[in-house]
Amino acid sequence: MPTAEHTLIVASPRGFCAGVERAIDIVNHMLDATDGPLYVRKEIVHNQAVVEDFRARGVIFVDELDEVPADATVIFSAHGVSPATREEARQRNLSVVDATCPLVTKVHKQVVHKSEEGRDVVLIGHRGHDEVVGTMGEAPDSISLVTNVQDVEDLVLSHDAPYYVTQTTLSVDQTAEIVFALKSKFPDLTGPSKSDICYATQNRQDGVKELVRMGIEYLLVVGSQNSSNSRRLCEVAQKDGVPAALIESVDELPVEELASKTSVGLTAGASAPEYLVQGIISHFRSKDWSIEEHVVMDEDTRFELPSILRGRKA
């Protein structure tokens, strides 16, 4: 039986970022405002619990717009879409509400601006991720994707003075390594004055590093397997020698791995709802573990709803 010496240290901030909260608020607003089916292209955010909750309330998730009837209402996910997808929606007369995170939109604008200047753009990101697909679609003829240092070594560009941007949910440390490799190979490389990596992604990674410094023996990350920022949290701990598990709920707790631990850290990816975290906290409390909240920093970023929804009640 665990004693008070067994401690679950819960990081704060954790869970929903401003972009995710905005996207979820948009769907909630549109559920009330839309007559007939409400469609969402791709997962609104990368969390199965959030998606299943909306699905149970009547939201229809589709992979592509050809699955949406003409003249219907469709929401674009927080990860953003390409201009080709926007044009397809226009041609099919779909009513579109855009839930793209403003930080992703900022990256898209950089890509468009730099490509219009005639510069090669290098995107650091994970191939196939929804955000990366949308970003590359902004300038398909002048953008190259790199995922690791080896990709940089193999990269061939047509022009001098390339510009780099990044997916917003990457590992801060791994991205720095790739940027260093890019600058070593392309001395005239420039990039954004402020990192494209989402403030919440960085804050949650900093929180994990803090838990590791506190001596946790294991890290639990609440998030879905297809959540890039959640997977990066596990990697941050593992890089420093602390085993980590990405779980979606209390049902997925790695019981055998935790059996010998006395200090466990807990955090949540930027698309994971707080009630899942609280379920895990309740489980540990029921096993007589002490619960310690560790505040790394305060977070107060908020994003406005799209103008067409402001003033409406959810």
Secondary structure, 3 states (H helix, E strand, C coil): CCCCCCEEEEEECCCCCHHHHHHHHHHHHHHHHCCCCEEEECCCCCCHHHHHHHHHCCEEEECCHHHCCCCCEEEECCCCCCHHHHHHHHHCCCEEEECCCHHHHHHHHHHHHHHHCCCCEEEECCCCCHHHHHHHCCCCCCEEEECCHHHHHHCCCCCCCCEEEECCCCCHHHHHHHHHHHHHHCCCCECCCCCCCCHHHHHHHHHHHHHHHCCCCEEEEECCCCCHHHHHHHHHHHHCCCCEEEECCHHHCCHHHHCCCCEEEEEECCCCCHHHHHHHHHHHHHCCCEEEEEECCCCCCCCCCCCCCCCCCC
